Amino acid sequence: MEDFRKEVLETARGLRLMDDVFFRLIGERKDVVEEILRTLLDEKDLVVIECSTQKVISNLFRGVTLDALCKLKDGRYVNVEVQKDSGNDDIRRCRFHQSIITAKVTPKGTKFKDIPDVIVIYITGYDALKNGQAITCAEMCQLVNGIYQPLDDGAKTIYANTVINDGTDQSELLALFEKRDTFSSAKFPKLSEAIKYYKDDEKGAGSVCNSVEELAKLYADERIIGIVNNLIKQGLTDEQIASATGLTPEAVHDLR
């Protein structure tokens, strides 16, 4: 157990903002998220009133666990995702996030004109769009006389990456997502302070360790759930699945 704890601590110390387990900790600090959003959206007066991490949103057939979901003072919702590995069909993934969040945050009976605006900020460790830009805003457009013009449907995706440096404050901020060590940035003081807390402070480092352990357990649980779902599709009974997985028949039944 002690060796496992040491391994967890070493893992925690090597984490970057691009690692979702670490970003989700940072995402719990509203002031830090506000600093990040103000920079990436280029809105200096933006105000975050709510921010939640690891929020699970599901529809009938599929769900997602969001790295961070924020509600702004003006009623908009912003989902921030970090993705360090390619091969995720990033564009369709962002489309799914937009749609499922819109459905979740829209109260029953809401008129179409009052559906909340949703922005997905998708931060990658690679150039997801392969367009050589650090920041790209994608939104619905209409083709008018050969020219694309935006349609104000309330949905936007901001594709950001850590590999293109265009000399802007946005690019400078994104570069910090790759740092494993602490840093001091006059432009991003709240982020700098938070990183130092989770890296250098004993209590903060303990929080990171706990998050790493919880994530390891979560991945183990998700693996078991995947196995159970496959066995259900094969037509096995609750008792047969329980015998194969070590779960109780009642737990298997709850997963159906």
Buried (B, 14 or more C-beta within 10 A) or exposed (E): EEEEEEEBBEBBBEBBBBBBBBBBBBBBBBEBBBBBBBBBBEEEEBEBEEBEBBBEBEEEEEEBBBBBBBBBEEEBBBBBBBBBEEEBEBBEBBBBBBEBBBEBBBEEEEEEEEBBBBBBBBBBBBBBBEEEBBBBBBBEEEEEEEEEEEEEEBBBBBBBBBBBEEEEEBBBBBBBBEBBEEEEBEEBEBBBBBBBBBBEEEEBBEBBBEBBBEBBEEEEEEEBEEBBEEBBEEEBEBEBBBEEBEBEBEBBBEBE
